[in-house]
Amino acid sequence: MFTLTAVIETIAVALACALLYGLCLRTALGALQQAGYDGKTYRAWLRRRGNMLLSRFGLLALLTALTMLVLGFCFTFAEGWAAYIALVPVPLFVGLFCYADRRALKVPLESTPRIRRIYAINAALLFVLSFALVLAGGAVAHWTRPEFVDNLRYLPLALVPLLAPHALSLANRLEKPVSSKKNAGYLAAAREKLRGAPCIRIGVTGSFGKTSVKSFLAALLEPRFRVLATPSSFNTPLGIARTVEGADFSQCDVFIAEMGARRSGDIAELCELVRPDHCVLTGVGPQHVQTFGSVEAVVSAKAEILAGTKRGGFAVVGQDENTARLDVAAAGLVPVPVGEGCAFGAKEICCTASGTDFVLVLDGEEVPVHTKLLGAHNAFDIALAAAMAYRLGLSAEEIARGVGRIGYVPHRLQPVAAGGVTVLDDSYNSNVRGAAEALRVLRLFGGRKFVVTPGLVELGVLEREENEALGAQLCGLDCVVLVGETLVLAVKEGYLAAGGDAGKLFVAPTLEKAKDLLAERLQDGDAVLFLNDLPDIYG
């Protein structure tokens, strides 16, 4: 059993098994990356009811076991070769698995150094696991009397597909100290570079509208200042550090950093990195209650930006029932409240399918403006950006001209003409307020109105309630397509309970299937809203 030949054979089979089954983990790696390498979130995704990846791994394990059993018995006459013949179909099954899984990720897996390290550690774990299983199978075959048992000595390897996704979680945990050390150095370098930068630094956070307000503020300031803003949704410490690394701050007057948070302390960490001179808090809602635990905890977390902004700076705060309780002056900042009845805000908002007209209020001065952006929420977000621009020295006339130049923020209620159909791409919208406004905008268009949505996420205990409310808001549309399995039941129940037409409601397992369904029904003049295209970790 422990001859040199047997040991070499065991190592070779275990290595081949580890490499083959490791190829099947592309989707799991993508989910781990989308979870921010947070093991708890990844494991919750694995345990989620209806997770198709685990089902596919279960099928792979079953096929492997059945094939080994059948071939092991059928090729008994081949004597010592039967065990090897039983392994032949495994590469075929892995190839079929990878082919079926090739389009499973909506957000492509990014081959970062961290992902490559996790993959290598996972391969090592799978090798150790496979080696142990081969040894166990060999021991049973060696000590069992019936000779045909030797033909099945590799049968325990069928367990590897079932254990592989969980081994990946362990690989992530083992790699974490390496990344933590590298990231600490990376962040320290970014922090030092920012400290020496002579520019004005502005932090933007909130439960909604962060990316839009950041983009609008940059557009308003650019005629007067040289502006650098974090791209897309780069709102984590590493995302901001990545922006800082490639920046030339000698050519920058204003640096705008979007700041996201999933847990208490995240904003404080970002403020310690950026050290903002001024800040914008767009507002606070139930988004991220899943990770924070309560709306009160979200308010406390978002308020960290007030404590983290330099004393004497401007704090532009969107007024709502949650932000109203914050004492900006106590943080040593100059309050700039934005909202109804405030010195800054947007009123007399008129929304059409071709844009939005409203009166912009700037420290009591009223300026009529027009933007091609759709929806009243964009008027409010523009008002937040305009308030900061005004405090930084821009005149009302400069701001009004700037509002007219503001372009669409990608994937945030962005209209796209497609073969006679108007597509409203709101796939990056995942908050309650924005969803309601997107549906109001959809109803402004002529022709038939379609909506495609998987529901809203990260609402914790409020998730079912808010998704039922979303379902009720879908009533009256010509076609409602719900995507996935995670949240659609609550949306469906809310829709039907509110009197929605069951004949206009469809459920598609994937976004691709939803698009196929639309292709069969859409006609010239129709409008379709893609509301919140969930990342894979939630889909």
Buried (B, 14 or more C-beta within 10 A) or exposed (E): EEEEEBEEBBBEBBBBBBBBBBBBBBBBBBBBBBBEBBBEBBBEBBEBEEBBBBEBBEBBBEBBBEBBBEBBEEBEEBEEEBBBBBBEBBEEBBEBBBEEBEEBBBBEBEEEEBBEBBBEBBBBBBBEBBBEBBBBBBEBBEEEEEEEBBBBBBBBBBBBBBBBBBBBBBBBEBBBEBBEEEBEEBBEEBBEBBEEBEBBBBBBBBBBBBBBBBBBBBBBBBEBBBBBBBEBBBBBBBBBBBBBEEBEBEEBBBBBBBBBBBBBEBBBBBBEBBBBBBBBBBBBBBBBBBBBBEBEBBBBBBBBBBEBBBEEBBBBBBBBEBBEEBEBEEBBBBBBBBBEEBBBBBEEBEBEBEBBBBBBBBEEEEBEBBBBBBBBBBBBBBBBBBBBBBBBEBBBEBBBBBBEEBEBBEBBBBBEEEEEBBBBBBBBBBBBBBBBBBBBBBEBBEBBBBBBBBBBBBBBEBBBEBBBBBBBBBBBBBBBBBBBBBBBBBBBBBBBEBEBBEEBBBBBBBBEBBBEBBEEBBEEEBBBBBBBBBBBBBB
